[in-house]
Every structure is written in C-alpha cells, then in structure tokens.
Amino acid sequence: MDQPHAVLVASPGLGHLIPILELGNCLSSVLNVQVTILAVTSGSSSSTETEAIHNLVEPDATVFTKIRVKVRAMKSAVRDAVESMKPKPTVMIVDFFGTGLMSVADDLGLTAKYVYVPSHAWFLAVMVYLPVWDTTVEGEYVEIKEPLKIPGCKPMGRKELMEPMLDQSDQQYKECVRAVLEVPMSDGVLVNTWKDRELGLRLRR
C-alpha cells in the first residue's frame, strides 16, 4: 500500500506554524504519513496581491481579519504548490484561519480535507455554535442578560465572550462566522484536547 501523503497549511505567525509542525511530526512518526508543510508568511504576496488584500480589509482591521484575508488571497499560490507536489497529496489539513483554502483539495481531487483546531474542545464548541446565535440572538452579545446556551456545554455568560464576539459589526466577527460556516465543508475536525485539559473549562461531565 502506498504511503499516504498529507499537505498541512500553516497560517502566518509562529503561533500557527508551531502547532502545524507538531501535528506533522505526529502524523509522520506515529502514523508513517509523508508530510509536506506549506507556511503562508506575511511577505509571501506580490505587490499586486498585497494591494488587493489592503482593499479587502478595513483600515483598523484586527490581526485575525488580516490573516484570514491574507490566507484566502493565497489560494491560487497554494493550489499551484500542491499541484506540483510529487507524489500527489491525498489529504489536506488547514487550521481555523485557512478554511477558505479547502476548495483547493476539491479542485485537485484530493481524497480528504480536515480542519485542525490546536486550542481545545471548548473553543470549537463555541465557534461551531456561533452561526446559530448569529441568526437567533437579537442585539449585541455584550448586552445579553441570559447566558448563551450551547448543547452539551455549560451556558456562556457575557464575561466569557471571546474577542471576535464583542462587536458583531466588526469585520473580525464576520470573518469568524464565515470560517465556522466553512468548517462543515471538511471531512472532519482534528482537535488537540484531552480530558484533563478540558477540566475547568465549560464542558459538562
């Protein structure tokens, strides 16, 4: 049987690259998967692409927003890089910032595509349920009186809101919702978690 080949795409920043490197190491050493890592960097765009990115983000855009837009703008470059790989990858793995790249896997006929969440299951639970709140909660989350309910988890109060949820009119929030809506397009989600890590968070036992 041929050795599986996975391409892992890391978003700009060491905080995103290091978890991808750790995942790649596990896939290679434990599962004997051939791993190729693509790292999108802040300087990997041409002057034309950089100008286009600036036109897609607000002047005071957050780092989260800039990274999301940056990675999405690199889709054609990522597609070219993956297409040139020998042997052809069978799996693509992206992080939360790179969900907009998953169509590359479909375009090139890869067997599967996954989203990697290196934080914890609580973060994933909140993000996955965000589109539900987006369509059912009236007004800003920071003004809610009753805690936000998440199936299988303890309710989330105002003091526990994550940064992208503090201003629903901000581009950061819209990018966050967009990312979450793209997650179900994957064939699965890889979560870096274990029981003890979730203790003290919000998961019900």
Backbone bond lengths (Angstrom), bond angles and torsions (degrees), N, CA, C in turn:
res aa  C-N    CA-C-N  psi(-1)  N-CA   C-N-CA  omega(-1)  CA-C   N-CA-C  phi
1 M - - - 1.462 - - 1.527 109.48 -
2 D 1.342 116.56 134.38 1.459 120.90 -179.26 1.524 110.48 -65.59
3 Q 1.332 115.07 145.37 1.456 120.14 177.16 1.526 109.91 -68.87
4 P 1.347 118.53 128.43 1.467 120.20 178.55 1.521 110.39 -65.24
5 H 1.311 115.98 148.82 1.464 122.34 -177.98 1.522 108.32 -125.32
6 A 1.326 115.90 118.45 1.463 121.15 -179.50 1.522 110.21 -112.25
7 V 1.345 116.00 134.92 1.456 120.67 173.72 1.521 107.22 -106.36
8 L 1.333 115.55 124.63 1.453 122.39 -179.40 1.520 108.65 -108.87
9 V 1.326 117.33 129.13 1.462 121.29 -178.25 1.525 109.68 -108.72
10 A 1.322 115.61 120.62 1.467 121.21 -179.92 1.526 110.30 -101.78
11 S 1.313 116.67 132.49 1.461 121.91 176.84 1.529 109.88 -74.43
12 P 1.335 118.40 162.84 1.465 121.39 -179.05 1.530 113.05 -56.52
13 G 1.310 116.26 139.49 1.459 121.67 176.65 1.514 112.98 111.13
14 L 1.331 116.66 139.28 1.464 121.02 -179.94 1.519 111.66 -61.77
15 G 1.325 116.52 -31.49 1.452 120.08 179.28 1.512 113.05 -62.94
16 H 1.330 116.86 -20.93 1.463 121.37 177.32 1.530 111.20 -100.11
17 L 1.326 115.61 -33.93 1.459 119.86 -178.47 1.532 111.94 -69.00
18 I 1.324 117.51 -44.66 1.462 120.84 -176.62 1.524 112.94 -58.82
19 P 1.340 120.27 -47.99 1.473 119.37 177.15 1.522 112.79 -60.51
20 I 1.333 116.85 -36.60 1.463 120.01 178.83 1.531 109.88 -66.38
21 L 1.331 116.81 -40.50 1.461 120.43 177.19 1.528 110.97 -62.65
22 E 1.319 116.96 -40.74 1.461 121.14 178.94 1.525 110.62 -64.94
23 L 1.321 116.38 -42.38 1.461 120.01 177.92 1.523 110.17 -63.39
24 G 1.321 116.20 -44.43 1.463 120.20 178.91 1.512 111.93 -59.58
25 N 1.321 116.44 -39.85 1.458 121.08 178.39 1.522 111.01 -63.14
26 C 1.325 116.79 -42.15 1.472 120.83 178.69 1.524 111.34 -64.49
27 L 1.329 116.38 -43.87 1.462 120.08 -179.69 1.520 110.99 -62.57
28 S 1.334 115.36 -39.34 1.454 120.05 -177.84 1.528 112.49 -73.63
29 S 1.329 116.48 -48.64 1.465 120.38 -173.78 1.522 113.91 -79.66
30 V 1.317 117.03 -32.31 1.475 120.51 -176.47 1.521 112.34 -94.15
31 L 1.327 116.24 -42.52 1.469 120.16 -174.62 1.525 113.49 -106.22
32 N 1.326 117.08 0.41 1.468 121.56 178.92 1.528 112.25 57.94
33 V 1.321 115.21 42.08 1.460 121.46 177.87 1.525 108.99 -96.19
34 Q 1.329 117.22 133.78 1.464 119.76 172.93 1.520 107.53 -72.09
35 V 1.309 116.50 129.82 1.461 120.47 -174.56 1.528 111.01 -121.49
36 T 1.330 115.45 133.04 1.458 122.32 171.48 1.515 107.47 -123.17
37 I 1.328 116.94 129.62 1.467 120.72 -177.68 1.525 109.94 -111.50
38 L 1.326 115.18 127.36 1.460 121.48 174.18 1.521 107.47 -105.54
39 A 1.311 117.68 123.50 1.459 121.83 179.96 1.523 109.55 -109.97
40 V 1.312 116.32 114.33 1.459 120.79 174.73 1.521 106.98 -80.42
41 T 1.329 116.82 124.50 1.460 120.23 -178.13 1.521 110.55 -113.44
42 S 1.309 115.40 164.80 1.469 120.04 -177.83 1.518 112.15 -66.07
43 G 1.332 117.50 -18.96 1.458 119.88 -178.49 1.515 113.74 -109.33
44 S 1.354 116.81 20.31 1.462 119.66 -174.84 1.521 113.75 -93.05
45 S 1.331 117.91 11.38 1.465 120.90 178.87 1.521 110.89 -106.07
46 S 1.307 115.23 151.82 1.458 120.18 173.02 1.527 107.76 -75.82
47 S 1.327 116.75 170.43 1.469 120.16 179.68 1.526 110.78 -62.04
48 T 1.334 116.63 -35.85 1.460 120.65 178.86 1.524 110.56 -66.46
49 E 1.345 116.48 -44.26 1.458 120.65 179.37 1.521 110.94 -64.78
50 T 1.333 116.28 -39.84 1.464 120.98 179.66 1.520 110.72 -61.56
51 E 1.330 116.50 -42.94 1.464 120.76 178.45 1.517 110.51 -63.97
52 A 1.338 116.45 -40.38 1.460 120.74 179.51 1.520 110.78 -63.93
53 I 1.337 116.56 -40.03 1.469 121.31 178.87 1.519 110.35 -62.83
54 H 1.339 116.92 -43.45 1.463 120.60 179.37 1.528 110.87 -60.84
55 N 1.311 116.70 -32.97 1.460 120.45 -179.89 1.527 112.39 -74.58
56 L 1.328 116.26 -16.24 1.463 120.87 -177.68 1.526 113.65 -96.17
57 V 1.311 116.27 -8.60 1.470 119.54 -179.81 1.521 110.56 -120.15
58 E 1.319 115.30 151.42 1.452 120.57 178.09 1.527 109.52 -71.67
59 P 1.333 118.15 153.81 1.471 121.14 -177.39 1.529 113.79 -54.83
60 D 1.324 116.32 -36.01 1.464 120.23 -178.44 1.529 111.71 -103.31
61 A 1.326 116.36 28.78 1.466 120.90 -177.11 1.520 111.86 -59.71
62 T 1.332 115.99 145.97 1.458 121.34 179.10 1.531 110.16 -76.14
63 V 1.320 115.33 166.73 1.465 120.62 177.52 1.525 109.91 -60.03
64 F 1.327 116.98 -40.75 1.462 121.65 178.77 1.522 110.44 -54.81
65 T 1.335 116.17 -48.81 1.464 121.19 -178.75 1.528 111.23 -63.56
66 K 1.327 116.48 -45.34 1.465 120.35 -178.05 1.523 111.50 -61.68
67 I 1.333 116.49 -40.44 1.461 119.84 179.95 1.514 110.77 -66.63
68 R 1.334 116.79 -44.70 1.466 120.66 179.83 1.534 110.56 -58.18
69 V 1.323 116.56 -47.43 1.462 121.01 -178.27 1.520 110.43 -67.37
70 K 1.329 116.35 -40.35 1.467 121.62 179.27 1.523 111.41 -59.13
71 V 1.325 116.15 -49.50 1.458 120.64 -177.94 1.524 110.60 -63.64
72 R 1.310 116.89 -42.66 1.460 120.72 179.98 1.530 111.05 -63.26
73 A 1.333 116.23 -35.85 1.467 120.34 179.97 1.522 112.17 -69.26
74 M 1.330 117.02 -18.09 1.458 121.67 -178.78 1.533 112.58 -91.99
75 K 1.317 117.22 10.73 1.464 120.66 -174.64 1.528 112.42 -56.82
76 S 1.308 117.72 -45.51 1.472 119.34 -178.05 1.524 111.33 -65.24
77 A 1.339 116.88 -37.69 1.463 120.72 178.60 1.523 110.62 -67.13
78 V 1.326 116.59 -39.85 1.465 120.71 177.67 1.525 110.19 -65.34
79 R 1.321 116.34 -41.82 1.468 120.30 179.26 1.526 110.59 -60.46
80 D 1.339 116.61 -44.86 1.464 120.44 179.59 1.527 111.21 -62.72
81 A 1.332 116.06 -41.06 1.463 120.43 -178.73 1.522 111.19 -65.56
82 V 1.319 116.53 -44.19 1.468 120.71 -179.49 1.523 110.74 -67.30
83 E 1.319 115.79 -39.98 1.467 120.39 -178.48 1.525 111.85 -64.20
84 S 1.328 117.20 -28.31 1.464 121.08 -177.37 1.526 113.04 -86.39
85 M 1.320 117.85 -6.07 1.465 120.84 -175.92 1.522 112.19 -72.86
86 K 1.308 115.42 140.03 1.453 123.14 176.13 1.529 109.23 -128.76
87 P 1.325 117.74 124.63 1.458 127.37 -4.10 1.528 111.07 -71.11
88 K 1.301 115.90 166.02 1.452 121.25 -179.03 1.524 110.50 -64.33
89 P 1.322 119.06 132.00 1.464 120.64 177.77 1.532 111.12 -63.01
90 T 1.303 115.68 150.71 1.461 120.40 176.45 1.524 111.50 -105.72
91 V 1.329 115.91 -18.78 1.467 121.16 -176.21 1.526 110.13 -137.67
92 M 1.326 115.82 141.82 1.466 121.01 172.37 1.525 108.58 -118.82
93 I 1.344 116.14 135.90 1.457 121.47 177.29 1.526 108.46 -125.87
94 V 1.325 116.30 125.47 1.468 121.29 179.16 1.524 108.98 -121.58
95 D 1.329 116.49 160.38 1.457 119.15 174.70 1.526 109.10 -91.39
96 F 1.327 116.26 -176.21 1.464 121.37 -175.18 1.524 112.26 -60.88
97 F 1.322 116.97 -28.98 1.460 120.71 -179.29 1.530 111.66 -79.26
98 G 1.328 116.61 -17.31 1.458 120.38 -173.88 1.510 115.83 -106.58
99 T 1.324 117.77 17.73 1.473 119.88 -178.22 1.526 112.13 -60.80
100 G 1.318 116.95 -25.28 1.459 120.16 178.95 1.517 113.60 -70.35
101 L 1.340 117.16 -6.76 1.463 121.23 179.67 1.528 113.16 -93.76
102 M 1.316 117.37 -6.97 1.465 119.34 -172.94 1.525 113.81 -63.99
103 S 1.314 117.17 -23.16 1.464 119.26 178.35 1.524 111.09 -65.10
104 V 1.336 116.70 -21.31 1.470 120.85 176.49 1.525 109.73 -60.44
105 A 1.330 116.26 -41.31 1.468 120.57 178.55 1.517 111.13 -61.22
106 D 1.328 116.22 -39.56 1.468 120.32 178.59 1.522 110.90 -68.89
107 D 1.321 116.20 -43.27 1.465 120.90 -178.59 1.529 111.81 -59.96
108 L 1.347 115.94 -36.26 1.461 120.33 -175.02 1.524 112.88 -98.33
109 G 1.312 117.02 4.01 1.464 120.20 175.60 1.506 115.34 72.52
110 L 1.339 117.40 30.42 1.461 119.71 176.50 1.528 109.62 -69.64
111 T 1.315 116.12 151.33 1.463 121.28 -175.71 1.519 112.63 -65.66
112 A 1.346 117.93 -40.61 1.461 120.52 -175.67 1.523 110.89 -154.02
113 K 1.317 115.21 161.20 1.472 121.92 177.66 1.527 108.12 -140.80
114 Y 1.341 115.63 139.40 1.459 120.99 -176.11 1.524 110.93 -132.73
115 V 1.328 115.32 155.14 1.461 121.84 174.26 1.527 107.60 -108.10
116 Y 1.321 116.43 131.11 1.462 121.78 -178.82 1.528 109.97 -105.35
117 V 1.328 116.24 123.48 1.465 122.59 177.88 1.529 108.02 -114.11
118 P 1.329 118.49 101.22 1.469 120.91 -175.21 1.523 114.93 -83.07
119 S 1.324 118.08 -2.91 1.463 119.36 -176.78 1.523 111.31 -79.96
120 H 1.340 118.02 -86.80 1.457 121.02 178.22 1.524 109.70 -166.32
121 A 1.331 116.02 171.05 1.463 121.33 -175.27 1.522 112.08 -68.16
122 W 1.337 117.09 -30.47 1.465 119.90 178.98 1.525 110.80 -62.07
123 F 1.319 117.17 -45.27 1.468 121.32 177.10 1.526 109.73 -58.55
124 L 1.321 116.85 -45.47 1.462 120.86 -179.39 1.521 111.23 -62.37
125 A 1.338 117.11 -42.15 1.462 120.96 -179.96 1.525 111.16 -60.73
126 V 1.327 116.33 -43.72 1.466 120.51 179.92 1.522 110.41 -64.92
127 M 1.321 116.48 -46.19 1.457 120.18 -177.46 1.530 112.01 -65.11
128 V 1.322 116.39 -42.41 1.460 119.62 -178.62 1.527 111.47 -63.09
129 Y 1.327 116.53 -31.80 1.467 119.78 -177.84 1.521 112.81 -89.74
130 L 1.333 117.31 -6.42 1.464 121.21 -177.82 1.531 114.00 -56.49
131 P 1.343 119.97 -43.02 1.468 119.20 179.30 1.524 113.55 -61.47
132 V 1.331 116.96 -28.71 1.467 120.11 177.50 1.521 109.68 -66.92
133 W 1.341 116.14 -47.63 1.465 119.48 177.60 1.514 111.18 -63.03
134 D 1.330 116.02 -35.88 1.459 120.90 -177.65 1.522 111.91 -58.89
135 T 1.323 116.26 -30.55 1.467 119.90 -177.63 1.529 113.76 -102.86
136 T 1.332 117.46 -7.99 1.472 119.47 -176.20 1.526 114.68 -118.51
137 V 1.317 117.49 -24.50 1.462 120.49 -178.67 1.524 109.95 -87.64
138 E 1.313 116.24 127.02 1.462 121.27 179.32 1.531 109.78 -90.25
139 G 1.313 116.23 132.43 1.456 120.22 179.57 1.521 112.12 82.83
140 E 1.333 114.74 -175.10 1.460 121.18 -178.60 1.524 110.75 -76.41
141 Y 1.328 116.13 145.61 1.466 120.87 178.48 1.531 111.46 -61.46
142 V 1.337 116.73 -32.71 1.466 120.19 -177.98 1.523 111.90 -68.15
143 E 1.326 116.88 -11.40 1.459 120.60 -179.21 1.526 113.12 -103.73
144 I 1.327 116.86 0.41 1.461 119.51 -177.02 1.527 111.09 -67.46
145 K 1.314 115.05 146.92 1.461 120.39 177.66 1.522 110.37 -99.55
146 E 1.338 115.89 -38.87 1.458 120.23 178.66 1.528 109.83 -93.01
147 P 1.329 118.33 139.68 1.472 120.97 178.03 1.525 111.92 -58.88
148 L 1.316 116.39 148.46 1.461 121.83 177.81 1.526 109.04 -76.97
149 K 1.309 116.29 132.15 1.461 120.37 -176.34 1.528 111.22 -94.12
150 I 1.337 114.95 138.65 1.459 122.48 176.95 1.530 107.60 -128.19
151 P 1.328 119.16 122.63 1.474 120.47 179.35 1.529 111.69 -54.05
152 G 1.339 116.69 128.81 1.447 121.47 177.96 1.506 115.20 81.42
153 C 1.328 117.41 -0.85 1.466 121.53 -179.33 1.523 110.52 -130.22
154 K 1.311 115.19 162.91 1.447 119.50 174.50 1.531 109.25 -70.64
155 P 1.334 117.98 149.07 1.474 120.99 179.35 1.523 111.82 -58.64
156 M 1.320 115.13 156.05 1.462 121.63 -178.72 1.521 109.46 -109.59
157 G 1.332 117.01 120.36 1.452 121.50 179.37 1.516 112.72 -89.31
158 R 1.320 115.71 174.91 1.463 120.48 -177.74 1.526 113.26 -59.31
159 K 1.322 116.80 -36.82 1.459 120.75 -177.82 1.529 112.51 -71.68
160 E 1.330 116.84 -11.57 1.461 120.62 -178.06 1.518 113.03 -103.85
161 L 1.322 117.36 3.51 1.459 120.93 -178.71 1.523 111.21 -61.25
162 M 1.330 115.89 138.10 1.455 120.44 177.24 1.526 109.49 -81.03
163 E 1.327 115.90 155.50 1.468 121.19 -172.85 1.528 114.73 -49.29
164 P 1.353 119.25 -46.63 1.466 118.17 -178.47 1.531 114.03 -62.32
165 M 1.333 117.56 -16.36 1.457 121.66 -177.00 1.522 112.89 -90.68
166 L 1.331 118.46 -4.03 1.457 121.13 -174.02 1.520 113.46 -76.79
167 D 1.324 117.24 -19.81 1.467 120.86 179.75 1.526 108.48 -146.05
168 Q 1.313 115.73 102.64 1.470 120.13 -175.42 1.530 112.95 -72.79
169 S 1.318 117.18 -13.50 1.465 119.71 178.52 1.522 111.56 -87.51
170 D 1.334 116.54 -10.99 1.458 120.88 -178.43 1.527 111.24 -76.54
171 Q 1.334 116.12 147.29 1.462 120.85 179.58 1.523 111.49 -60.97
172 Q 1.330 116.74 -28.47 1.453 120.94 179.31 1.528 111.19 -60.74
173 Y 1.312 116.52 -42.99 1.468 120.67 178.94 1.526 110.51 -64.31
174 K 1.310 116.18 -43.27 1.466 120.68 -178.95 1.529 110.78 -64.54
175 E 1.325 116.60 -38.23 1.463 120.31 177.57 1.528 110.50 -67.73
176 C 1.325 115.99 -35.19 1.461 120.35 179.73 1.527 110.11 -65.71
177 V 1.319 116.51 -45.80 1.463 120.92 178.14 1.527 110.03 -62.24
178 R 1.313 116.11 -41.71 1.470 120.19 179.25 1.523 111.09 -60.74
179 A 1.330 116.10 -43.02 1.464 120.37 179.54 1.519 111.23 -61.56
180 V 1.333 115.74 -44.14 1.466 119.99 -178.38 1.524 111.13 -65.33
181 L 1.311 117.18 -37.83 1.466 120.58 178.88 1.528 111.51 -67.81
182 E 1.333 116.37 -22.70 1.463 120.03 178.49 1.525 112.71 -83.63
183 V 1.337 117.00 -21.43 1.470 120.50 -178.18 1.530 112.72 -56.51
184 P 1.361 119.94 -44.16 1.472 119.60 -179.96 1.527 114.27 -62.99
185 M 1.324 117.64 -11.79 1.463 120.62 176.94 1.520 111.20 -75.43
186 S 1.332 116.48 -11.25 1.460 120.77 179.25 1.523 110.39 -82.42
187 D 1.331 115.46 171.95 1.464 120.34 177.07 1.527 111.47 -92.92
188 G 1.333 115.93 -0.45 1.453 119.49 178.75 1.512 111.02 166.19
189 V 1.329 115.35 167.31 1.455 121.34 179.63 1.528 108.66 -122.87
190 L 1.319 115.89 130.10 1.460 121.86 175.84 1.526 107.64 -97.96
191 V 1.328 117.65 123.64 1.458 121.44 -177.09 1.517 110.21 -119.68
192 N 1.318 116.20 130.14 1.456 121.28 179.01 1.530 108.46 -86.29
193 T 1.314 116.91 89.85 1.458 119.52 -176.58 1.518 111.48 -150.72
194 W 1.297 115.49 162.71 1.457 122.89 173.54 1.522 106.88 -156.58
195 K 1.311 116.92 165.67 1.455 121.56 -171.57 1.524 113.20 -53.24
196 D 1.329 117.17 -52.03 1.455 120.13 -176.45 1.533 112.47 -62.50
197 R 1.324 116.37 -29.92 1.459 119.26 -179.50 1.523 110.97 -68.10
198 E 1.325 116.22 -32.44 1.452 120.10 -177.51 1.531 112.69 -83.13
199 L 1.340 117.65 -15.76 1.455 120.05 178.51 1.529 108.89 -63.34
200 G 1.300 115.46 133.79 1.464 119.17 -177.65 1.508 112.21 91.38
201 L 1.354 116.87 -10.76 1.455 119.92 174.31 1.528 107.97 -89.05
202 R 1.318 119.13 -139.21 1.456 119.39 -173.17 1.519 114.69 -118.07
203 L 1.345 117.16 5.37 1.457 118.81 -176.11 1.517 110.70 -75.20
204 R 1.311 116.90 134.71 1.448 121.54 177.37 1.520 109.56 -76.29
205 R 1.320 116.95 145.14 1.442 120.92 177.03 1.519 109.94 -86.91
